[in-house]
Amino acid sequence: MVVEFRLPELGENITSADITKVLVKVGDKIKKEQPLAELETDKASMEIPSDIEGVVKEVKMKEGEKASAGQVLLLIETESSESVPALSVKTDSDAAEIPQEIKPALSANNDKVSKLYNFKLPELGENISKASVTKILVKEGDFVKKDQALVELETDKASMEVPSDVNGIVKQIKISEGSTANVGEIIFIIETSDSDSAENKTDSAKKIDSPQKPVPEAPALPKTEPVKKEAANEAALETKSIIAPAAPSVRRFAREIGIKINNVRGSGPGGRISIEDVKKYAKSLNENIESASSGGGFGIKTEPLPDFSKWGETDIQPMNNVRKKTAEHLSYAWASIPHVTQFDKADITELEEIRKQYGKLAESAGGKLTVTAILLKIAASALKKFPQFNASVNMAGNEIIYKKYINIGVAVDTDRGLIVPVIRNVDKKNIIELAAELAEISKKARDKKITLEDLQGGNFTISNLGGIGGTGFTPIVNAPEVAILGISRGSYEPKYSGSEFIPRLMLPLSLSYDHRIIDGADGARFLRWICSALEQPILMSLEG
């Protein structure tokens, strides 16, 4: 049979390449891994190897032309259908025509033309390429509407639901709960007659095989074993005595990025080294170097844990993504930021009376007049008066970045761990508006409706543990922020008025800050100003 050989994916953000040399002609018999053409992108030169054996029937590319990913380059006659390559090909539509074999079985009574729509995992946010599938919300045969949630996902930053962008019937579910899905991966196949929705989509598969012929999965990326940390600490590994099996273009690419080709383990037949192998080796080196100086490593040797089962029964549970990200981020923050924590108490006796008096006003707006809501407004005023607290430190450039906007994160306790959604432009909202927004975003965090946008862009953080208890704690600064305010449970304490002791409601506060930019005196003034604003709210208008 004749097979179309298409230009495969060339790398992240690379959609086309210049054909510098065609290495085969009509009638040539080609083998697997044989180079078919030399290409050049704006990042590197490379050879494109064949992944099938056969005879070239037609050459559909020319030297000097530009070819796009998914474009047909050759027609190759193969001996069996088993040799058909399963390349990931992008075309102009996510709506795949239904093969004739299965058309009668689909929507026989539907006057509109039905199509099979490849629903792909959409972009999840900056630098997020995959997510864990925590719950599939539909099953095969279900009719789904546009914007209906199809699946629950969890990234290392948040949990979220992914909605459908078409109306139709779920024909195939290509993921399972507990698996990991990559951005751009087909996760559902939906039969739809919603042509407007389907035709507006891009980057989708061209056709879907009939049920008698299972859809071939795309070839897995080459598996390159991660480089051991010891290798990252050495100046170089010993050069092998044999010549590494790699094409000239691969050797040139390795030289350009400073990688010794003999140190790379090839994933192709006979250990043949591809450009992808070189990239993975370089990435592994960089990750190991970074982990030795940041993240969980910081140059500290990790000691192995003992076998706890020797002393009793244990239950080992894997960390969820939120917990893993929290552990990594706070380890980085604790190791890289010289922390100082300041403590103080505010007399909120009168404030508590005001809070109760106007509580119903906040409830009518959909919120609750809590101490946290009030402190959002006070903290915004404090950040204006003390701009060094509304900043970030760039040690690489020896700079201090002062921010002209005020976004404040509020730590929310969820069943998946600590999540810090951000309330934006706090200084431009009144306390009633802040109370309503705080209630809404906290509910979203607990109900797994939070988005990545809700978690980004904070300048300062408030963490309130008063509802649980405690007299004080030392919160960890949420880098790249430089300060965080902790709130503990208020209690009545006797205060001397000059003639007698009277009961006053005192609120314990903790302020942790980055000593690289904030001095101890600044920290004391900032926290005292917040206490004074709690005791005399007019201070916000006078100085904030």
C-alpha positions in Angstrom: 0.0 0.0 0.0 1.1 3.6 -0.5 1.7 5.7 2.6 2.0 9.4 3.0 5.2 10.4 4.8 4.5 13.7 6.5 6.8 16.2 8.2 6.7 15.3 11.9 6.7 17.7 14.8 10.1 19.5 14.9 10.1 20.8 18.4 8.3 23.3 20.7 7.0 26.4 18.9 8.5 25.2 15.6 5.9 24.9 12.9 7.9 24.9 9.7 11.4 24.4 8.2 13.4 25.1 5.0 14.2 22.0 2.9 17.9 22.4 2.3 18.5 19.0 0.6 16.4 16.1 -0.6 18.3 12.8 0.0 16.1 10.4 -2.0 14.5 10.1 -5.4 11.6 8.2 -7.0 12.4 4.5 -7.1 14.8 4.5 -4.2 14.3 1.7 -1.7 14.5 3.1 1.8 15.0 1.6 5.2 14.0 2.6 8.7 16.1 5.4 10.2 17.4 6.3 6.7 17.6 10.1 6.3 15.2 11.4 3.7 15.9 15.1 3.8 17.9 17.8 5.5 16.0 20.6 7.1 16.9 23.9 8.6 14.8 25.8 11.2 15.7 29.1 12.9 17.2 27.0 15.7 19.1 24.1 14.1 19.8 22.0 11.1 18.6 18.4 11.1 18.0 15.3 9.1 14.5 13.7 8.9 14.8 9.9 9.1 12.2 7.4 7.8 10.2 5.4 10.2 9.1 2.8 7.6 10.6 0.7 4.9 9.5 0.8 1.3 10.0 2.3 -2.2 9.7 6.0 -3.0 6.8 6.5 -5.4 6.6 10.2 -5.5 8.7 13.1 -4.0 6.4 16.0 -3.1 9.1 18.3 -1.7 11.7 20.5 -3.4 15.0 21.9 -2.2 14.6 25.5 -1.1 11.0 25.2 -0.3 9.5 25.7 3.2 7.6 22.7 4.7 5.1 22.8 7.5 4.6 20.2 10.2 2.1 17.6 8.9 2.8 18.4 5.2 3.1 15.4 2.9 6.8 15.1 1.8 6.9 11.6 0.1 4.6 8.8 -1.1 6.1 5.5 -0.1 4.9 2.1 -1.1 5.2 -0.4 1.7 4.6 -4.2 1.8 2.0 -4.2 4.7 -0.3 -1.9 6.6 1.6 -2.6 9.8 4.3 -0.3 8.5 2.0 2.7 8.4 3.6 5.5 10.5 1.5 7.0 13.3 2.7 10.5 13.0 1.1 13.4 14.9 -0.2 15.5 12.1 -1.8 19.0 12.4 -4.4 20.1 9.9 -6.8 23.0 9.5 -9.7 21.6 11.5 -10.5 19.6 14.7 -13.5 18.2 12.9 -12.7 14.8 11.4 -14.9 13.4 8.7 -16.6 10.2 9.7 -15.4 7.2 7.6 -18.0 5.6 5.4 -17.9 2.4 7.3 -19.3 3.9 10.5 -21.5 6.7 9.1 -24.7 4.6 9.2 -24.2 3.8 12.9 -24.0 7.5 13.9 -26.9 9.8 14.2 -29.0 8.1 11.6 -32.0 10.4 12.3 -29.9 13.6 12.4 -30.6 15.9 9.4 -27.3 17.7 9.9 -24.0 16.2 8.8 -22.3 14.7 11.9 -18.5 14.9 12.4 -16.1 13.4 14.9 -14.5 16.2 16.9 -11.2 15.6 18.5 -11.4 17.4 21.9 -7.8 18.2 22.9 -6.6 19.3 26.3 -6.4 23.1 26.0 -3.7 25.4 27.3 -3.7 25.4 31.1 -1.5 28.3 31.9 2.1 29.6 31.6 4.7 26.9 31.8 2.1 24.2 32.4 2.4 21.4 29.9 0.4 18.6 31.6 -2.1 17.8 34.3 -3.3 14.8 36.4 -6.8 13.5 35.6 -8.6 13.4 38.9 -12.1 12.7 37.7 -13.8 12.1 34.4 -17.3 13.7 34.6 -18.9 12.0 31.5 -19.1 8.6 30.0 -19.2 7.2 26.5 -22.7 7.8 25.0 -23.4 10.9 27.1 -24.8 13.9 25.3 -22.8 17.0 26.3 -23.5 20.7 25.9 -21.1 23.5 25.2 -19.4 24.7 28.4 -20.4 21.5 30.2 -17.5 20.2 32.4 -16.0 17.1 31.0 -13.1 16.3 33.3 -11.5 17.5 36.5 -7.7 18.1 36.3 -5.0 18.9 38.9 -1.8 20.7 38.1 1.0 21.6 40.4 -0.8 25.0 41.0 -4.5 24.3 41.1 -7.4 22.0 40.4 -9.8 22.9 37.6 -12.6 21.6 35.4 -12.3 21.6 31.6 -15.5 22.4 29.7 -16.6 21.2 26.3 -16.5 23.7 23.4 -19.0 21.8 21.3 -22.4 20.1 21.6 -22.5 16.4 20.9 -22.2 12.8 22.0 -19.1 11.4 23.7 -18.0 8.5 21.4 -14.6 7.7 23.0 -12.8 8.6 26.2 -9.0 8.4 25.6 -7.9 9.2 29.2 -8.4 7.5 32.5 -8.6 8.7 36.1 -5.2 8.9 37.7 -3.4 9.3 34.3 -1.5 12.3 33.1 -2.7 14.3 30.1 -0.5 16.6 28.0 -1.6 19.9 26.6 -2.7 19.3 23.0 -3.4 15.6 23.6 -6.8 14.2 22.3 -8.7 13.3 25.5 -12.3 12.9 24.1 -13.8 12.1 20.7 -17.2 13.8 20.4 -19.7 13.2 17.6 -21.1 16.7 16.8 -23.1 18.5 14.1 -22.0 21.8 15.6 -20.1 22.8 12.5 -19.5 26.3 13.6 -17.7 25.2 16.7 -15.8 22.4 15.0 -14.6 24.4 12.0 -13.2 27.2 14.1 -10.7 24.8 15.9 -7.1 24.2 14.8 -4.3 21.7 15.4 -6.3 18.5 15.1 -5.9 15.1 13.6 -6.9 14.6 10.0 -8.8 11.4 10.2 -10.1 8.7 12.6 -9.9 5.0 11.7 -12.9 2.8 11.8 -13.6 0.6 14.9 -12.3 -2.4 13.1 -8.9 -0.7 12.8 -7.8 0.7 16.1 -6.5 4.2 16.0 -2.7 3.9 16.1 -1.1 5.9 18.9 1.6 8.4 18.1 5.1 7.1 18.5 6.5 7.7 21.9 9.2 10.3 22.3 12.7 8.7 22.7 13.3 7.8 26.3 16.6 9.1 27.5 17.6 8.1 30.9 18.0 11.0 33.3 21.6 12.0 33.9 22.8 11.2 37.4 23.6 14.2 39.7 27.2 13.1 40.0 27.6 13.6 36.2 26.3 17.2 36.6 29.0 18.0 39.1 31.8 16.6 37.0 33.6 18.8 34.5 33.0 16.1 31.8 32.4 12.4 31.5 35.0 10.2 30.0 34.9 10.2 26.2 34.0 6.8 24.8 36.6 5.2 22.7 34.1 4.5 19.9 32.5 7.0 17.5 29.0 8.0 18.6 26.3 6.9 16.0 24.9 10.3 15.0 24.3 12.2 11.8 26.5 15.2 11.0 23.6 17.6 11.6 23.1 16.0 15.1 26.8 16.4 15.9 26.8 20.0 14.7 23.8 20.7 16.9 25.5 19.2 19.9 28.6 21.3 19.3 26.5 24.5 19.0 25.0 24.0 22.5 28.1 22.7 24.1 27.3 19.1 24.5 29.8 16.3 24.0 28.1 13.9 21.6 29.8 10.8 23.1 28.1 11.5 26.5 24.7 11.2 25.0 22.8 7.9 25.1 21.0 7.3 21.8 17.4 6.0 21.7 17.4 4.9 18.1 18.3 1.5 16.6 21.8 0.5 17.5 22.0 3.5 19.9 21.7 6.0 17.1 21.5 9.6 18.6 18.9 12.0 17.5 18.6 15.8 18.1 15.9 15.0 20.6 18.3 12.8 22.6 20.8 15.7 22.7 18.1 18.1 23.9 17.0 15.7 26.6 20.5 15.2 27.8 21.1 19.0 27.9 17.9 19.5 29.8 18.7 16.8 32.3 22.1 18.4 33.0 20.5 21.8 33.6 17.8 20.4 35.9 20.4 18.6 38.0 22.6 21.8 38.2 19.5 23.8 39.3 18.4 21.2 41.8 21.9 21.4 43.5 21.5 25.1 44.1 17.7 25.8 44.3 14.4 24.0 44.9 14.6 21.1 47.2 18.4 20.6 47.0 20.3 23.8 47.8 23.5 21.8 47.9 22.3 19.9 51.0 22.8 16.2 50.9 19.6 14.3 51.3 19.6 11.5 53.9 17.7 8.4 53.2 14.7 7.6 55.5 14.8 4.6 57.7 12.5 1.6 57.2 9.6 2.7 59.5 7.8 -0.6 59.0 10.3 -2.2 61.4 8.6 -0.4 64.2 4.9 -0.7 63.2 2.4 -0.5 60.4 2.7 2.3 57.9 0.5 3.7 55.1 2.4 5.4 52.2 0.4 7.8 50.2 1.7 9.8 47.2 1.7 13.6 47.4 -1.0 15.3 45.2 0.2 18.0 42.8 -0.8 20.9 45.1 1.1 19.4 48.0 4.2 18.7 45.8 4.2 22.3 44.5 3.7 23.7 48.0 6.7 21.7 49.3 8.9 22.7 46.4 8.0 26.4 46.5 8.2 26.8 50.3 11.5 25.0 50.4 12.8 27.4 47.9 11.4 30.4 49.7 12.7 29.2 53.1 16.2 28.5 51.7 16.6 31.6 49.5 14.9 34.3 51.7 16.6 35.4 55.0 13.4 35.4 57.1 12.6 37.7 60.1 9.3 37.5 61.9 7.9 40.4 63.9 5.1 40.0 66.5 2.6 42.5 67.8 -1.0 42.7 69.2 -3.8 45.0 68.2 -6.7 46.1 70.4 -9.8 45.4 68.3 -12.4 45.9 71.0 -14.1 48.8 69.2 -13.5 47.3 65.8 -15.3 44.1 66.8 -18.4 46.1 67.7 -18.3 47.9 64.3 -17.8 44.6 62.6 -20.9 43.1 64.2 -22.9 46.3 63.6 -22.3 46.3 59.8 -22.1 42.5 59.3 -25.5 42.3 57.6 -24.5 45.0 55.1 -21.7 42.7 54.0 -24.0 39.7 53.9 -26.5 41.5 51.6 -23.6 41.9 49.2 -22.8 38.2 49.3 -19.8 38.3 51.7 -19.0 38.2 55.4 -17.4 41.1 57.3 -14.4 39.2 58.7 -11.2 40.5 60.2 -9.5 39.2 57.0 -11.7 41.4 54.8 -10.9 44.4 56.9 -7.2 43.6 57.0 -7.2 43.4 53.2 -8.0 47.1 53.1 -5.7 48.0 55.9 -2.8 46.1 54.3 -3.4 47.9 51.0 -3.1 51.2 52.8 0.1 50.0 54.6 1.7 48.9 51.3 1.2 52.4 49.9 2.8 54.0 52.9 5.7 51.5 53.0 6.5 50.7 49.3 9.4 48.5 50.1 6.8 45.9 51.2 5.2 46.0 47.8 8.3 45.0 45.9 10.4 42.0 44.8 14.1 41.4 44.8 16.0 40.5 41.7 19.4 39.3 42.9 20.5 38.3 39.4 20.2 41.9 38.3 20.9 43.5 41.7 17.5 45.2 41.4 14.5 46.0 43.5 11.2 46.0 41.6 8.7 48.3 43.1 5.1 47.6 42.1 2.5 50.4 41.4 -0.4 48.1 41.8 -1.7 46.3 44.9 -2.8 42.6 44.6 -3.1 40.6 47.9 -3.2 36.9 48.2 -5.2 35.2 51.0 -4.3 31.7 52.1 -7.2 29.2 51.9 -7.2 25.9 53.7 -8.6 23.2 51.3 -8.9 19.4 51.4 -6.0 19.3 48.9 -3.7 21.6 50.8 -3.0 25.3 51.0 -4.0 27.5 48.1 -3.4 31.2 47.8 -5.9 33.0 45.5 -5.2 36.6 44.7 -7.6 39.6 45.1 -6.6 42.3 42.6 -6.5 46.1 43.0 -7.4 45.9 46.6 -6.7 49.6 47.1 -9.5 50.5 44.6 -12.2 48.5 46.4 -14.2 49.2 49.6 -14.4 46.7 52.5 -17.8 45.5 51.5 -16.7 44.7 48.0 -13.6 43.0 49.4 -15.7 40.9 51.7 -17.9 39.7 48.9 -14.9 38.9 46.6 -13.1 37.1 49.4 -16.1 34.9 50.1 -16.4 34.1 46.3 -12.8 33.3 45.6 -12.5 31.2 48.8 -15.5 29.1 47.8 -13.9 28.6 44.3 -10.7 27.4 45.9 -12.5 24.8 48.1 -14.8 23.7 45.3 -12.0 23.1 42.9 -13.2 25.9 40.6 -10.1 28.1 41.0 -8.2 29.1 37.8 -4.5 29.7 37.3 -5.3 33.4 36.7 -6.8 33.5 40.2 -3.5 32.3 41.8 -1.1 34.7 40.0 0.1 38.2 40.4 0.1 38.6 44.2 2.3 41.3 46.0 1.6 40.4 49.6 -0.1 37.6 51.5 -2.5 37.3 54.5 -2.8 34.0 56.3 -5.5 33.8 59.0 -5.4 30.8 61.4 -7.5 32.5 64.0 -10.5 30.4 63.2 -8.5 27.3 64.2 -6.7 28.7 67.2 -3.2 29.5 68.4 -1.5 32.5 69.9 1.1 33.1 67.1 3.1 31.5 64.2 5.9 32.3 61.8 4.5 32.3 58.2 6.9 31.7 55.3 7.2 34.5 52.8 5.5 33.5 49.5 8.4 34.3 47.0 8.7 36.5 44.9 6.8 38.6 47.5 8.8 40.0 50.4 6.3 39.9 53.3 3.4 37.9 54.7 1.0 38.8 57.5 -0.2 36.1 59.9 -3.4 36.4 62.0 -4.0 34.3 65.1 -7.0 34.0 67.4 -8.1 37.1 69.4 -8.7 36.8 73.1 -9.7 39.1 76.0 -6.8 40.3 78.1 -6.7 42.6 81.1 -5.3 46.0 80.1 -4.4 48.8 82.6 -6.2 52.0 81.9 -4.3 54.1 84.4 -6.6 53.4 87.3 -7.9 49.9 86.7 -7.6 46.7 84.6 -10.3 46.4 82.0 -10.9 43.5 79.5 -9.8 44.3 75.9 -10.0 42.0 72.9 -6.4 41.6 71.6 -5.5 40.2 68.2 -2.1 38.6 67.8 -0.3 39.4 64.5 2.8 38.0 62.9 4.8 39.6 60.1 7.5 37.6 58.3 9.6 39.6 55.8 12.7 39.4 53.5 15.6 40.9 55.4 17.4 41.5 52.1 15.1 44.5 51.4 13.4 45.1 54.7 15.2 46.0 57.9 14.0 45.2 61.4 13.0 48.7 62.1 10.9 48.9 58.9 9.2 45.6 59.9 8.3 46.9 63.3 6.9 50.2 61.9 4.9 48.4 59.3 3.3 46.0 61.8 2.7 48.8 64.3 1.0 50.8 61.6 -1.4 47.9 60.9 -2.2 47.5 64.6 -2.9 51.3 64.8 -5.2 51.1 61.8 -7.1 48.3 63.4 -7.5 50.3 66.6 -8.2 53.6 64.8 -9.5 52.9 61.2 -9.4 56.6 60.3 -5.6 56.2 60.0 -6.3 54.5 56.6 -7.8 57.7 55.3 -5.2 59.9 56.9 -2.0 58.1 55.8 -3.0 55.2 53.6 
